[in-house]
Structure formats: structure tokens, C-alpha cells
Amino acid sequence: MIKIYGIPNCDTVKKARAWLTDNGVEHQFHDFKKQGVPADRLDAWLSSAGWETLLNRKGTAWRQLEDGVKDAVLDAATAREVMRSHVSTIKRPVVDWTNGTTVGFKPEDWAVRASTPTK
């Protein structure tokens, strides 16, 4: 089962969920705010996508952090701590497909993912 992770009121997550529904892709939604960030999945995403991709340094949540917190993010370990403490700093949505993981919403990439069989 495809699992999409994010925050329900995020515009990008809304678009992504609508795309999945409109394209008949069965999925489950995991709400970071209500259910937290699964530590094992965060580690897997950091490993597959890299912390630079997973950490959203363009969003409001990042901009609202104290400069000392932002300046301390130098690698995957320090980024992980910020993402665990401030879930809104994770770029959304994160999707665990049957054939890999994606970060962000790109309909053209998702069309390929949704139609590619499980490896």
C-alpha cells in the first residue's frame, strides 16, 4: 500500500492527495501533526533522499527557527534532530511507493511511479 506522509492543511499535500485519488491510486495518509514522524521512516528517507532534499529550508517553519538552530544543521544527524522536533520542516509530501520513495509533488514523476510494478 502506498503511504503519503504530510500535514493535511498543506497546499502541496492537498494537491498530491487529490492527484492520487483522481488517478485511482489507493493510498493511506499519515498525518505528521497527529501521528508524529516514524523514526524508522525518517532514517530511511534520510538515507534514500538525503537530508538536503528532505529538510525544507524554504518554508515558514524553517524561517521561524532561531538562527542558532538553523546554523547547527550541518549533516544528516543534526537535520534529523530538527525534523524530529519541528515536523513542519520536513519537505512534503513524502511518499513511500511500492517501488521507492519520493519527496515533494511532481505529477509527471508520480505518473511513472504509480504505473511501475513492484520490484
Backbone torsions as a table, in degrees:
resi	resn	phi	psi	omega
1	MET	NA	133.9	177.4
2	ILE	-73.8	135.8	-179.6
3	LYS	-124.0	129.0	179.1
4	ILE	-111.3	131.3	-176.8
5	TYR	-113.1	138.4	177.8
6	GLY	170.8	-155.9	-179.0
7	ILE	-122.9	127.5	-171.5
8	PRO	-61.4	-28.3	-178.7
9	ASN	-91.4	3.9	175.7
10	CYS	-73.3	127.5	-178.4
11	ASP	-58.6	-40.1	-179.5
12	THR	-67.1	-39.6	177.7
13	VAL	-65.1	-40.8	177.3
14	LYS	-59.3	-46.3	178.9
15	LYS	-62.0	-42.5	-178.5
16	ALA	-65.3	-44.0	179.3
17	ARG	-64.4	-40.0	177.6
18	ALA	-63.6	-40.7	179.1
19	TRP	-61.0	-46.0	179.2
20	LEU	-59.8	-46.8	179.9
21	THR	-63.4	-47.7	-178.3
22	ASP	-62.4	-27.5	-179.2
23	ASN	-98.5	10.8	175.3
24	GLY	66.6	29.5	-179.0
25	VAL	-95.4	113.7	177.8
26	GLU	-66.5	139.2	-178.1
27	HIS	-158.7	162.6	172.2
28	GLN	-116.1	148.2	178.6
29	PHE	-110.3	134.2	176.7
30	HIS	-115.7	117.1	-177.4
31	ASP	-88.9	111.5	179.2
32	PHE	-56.2	-38.8	-175.3
33	LYS	-68.7	-39.7	-176.8
34	LYS	-91.0	-36.2	-172.9
35	GLN	-106.7	-5.7	-179.1
36	GLY	76.7	-176.7	179.3
37	VAL	-107.1	117.1	179.0
38	PRO	-63.2	122.6	-176.1
39	ALA	-58.4	-40.1	-179.0
40	ASP	-66.7	-36.7	178.8
41	ARG	-71.3	-41.1	178.5
42	LEU	-58.2	-43.7	178.2
43	ASP	-62.8	-40.9	178.7
44	ALA	-64.9	-42.1	179.0
45	TRP	-65.4	-40.9	177.6
46	LEU	-61.5	-39.1	179.9
47	SER	-69.1	-42.0	-175.3
48	SER	-85.0	-40.3	-175.4
49	ALA	-98.3	-26.5	-176.2
50	GLY	91.0	147.1	-176.2
51	TRP	-67.5	-30.6	-178.8
52	GLU	-65.4	-33.0	178.2
53	THR	-79.3	-41.4	-173.7
54	LEU	-74.3	-31.8	-179.0
55	LEU	-84.5	118.6	-178.6
56	ASN	-87.0	96.8	-179.3
57	ARG	-91.4	8.3	177.9
58	LYS	-104.8	-10.8	-174.2
59	GLY	-85.3	169.1	-179.9
60	THR	-61.0	-41.8	-177.8
61	ALA	-59.1	-42.1	178.7
62	TRP	-65.5	-46.6	-178.1
63	ARG	-62.3	-27.8	-178.7
64	GLN	-83.2	-10.0	177.6
65	LEU	-69.6	152.3	175.5
66	GLU	-64.9	148.0	-178.7
67	ASP	-57.2	-37.4	179.7
68	GLY	-61.9	-37.1	177.9
69	VAL	-67.6	-46.9	-179.9
70	LYS	-63.1	-42.7	-178.5
71	ASP	-66.4	-23.1	-178.6
72	ALA	-80.6	-10.3	-179.8
73	VAL	-82.7	105.5	-175.4
74	LEU	-124.4	-13.3	-175.4
75	ASP	-160.4	-177.0	-177.2
76	ALA	-60.7	-39.3	-177.8
77	ALA	-65.4	-44.5	-179.1
78	THR	-73.8	-34.6	175.8
79	ALA	-64.9	-39.6	179.5
80	ARG	-58.7	-43.4	-179.0
81	GLU	-63.7	-41.3	178.2
82	VAL	-64.8	-44.2	-179.0
83	MET	-65.8	-33.4	176.7
84	ARG	-69.5	-39.2	-177.9
85	SER	-80.0	-30.6	-175.7
86	HIS	-131.6	82.7	-172.4
87	VAL	-60.1	-24.6	-180.0
88	SER	-71.9	-6.2	176.2
89	THR	-85.1	-3.1	177.0
90	ILE	-83.3	128.5	178.6
91	LYS	-63.7	138.3	-174.7
92	ARG	-124.7	155.8	-10.4
93	PRO	-80.9	159.7	168.0
94	VAL	-105.1	130.6	-178.6
95	VAL	-124.9	126.0	171.0
96	ASP	-94.6	103.9	178.1
97	TRP	-86.5	172.5	175.0
98	THR	-70.5	-15.3	-176.5
99	ASN	-125.9	33.3	176.9
100	GLY	131.5	-170.8	-176.4
101	THR	-127.6	142.5	173.2
102	THR	-126.0	155.0	177.0
103	VAL	-124.8	126.4	-177.4
104	GLY	92.8	173.8	-176.5
105	PHE	-118.5	112.8	175.5
106	LYS	-131.9	100.4	-175.2
107	PRO	-52.4	-37.5	-178.9
108	GLU	-65.7	-37.8	176.7
109	ASP	-72.3	-38.3	-179.2
110	TRP	-65.4	-35.5	178.8
111	ALA	-60.2	-39.5	177.4
112	VAL	-68.7	-45.3	179.8
113	ARG	-60.0	-45.1	-175.6
114	ALA	-67.5	-23.8	-177.8
115	SER	-102.6	-3.5	-179.5
116	THR	-87.8	129.1	179.8
117	PRO	-67.1	161.4	177.8
118	THR	-62.9	140.1	178.5
119	LYS	-82.5	NA	NA
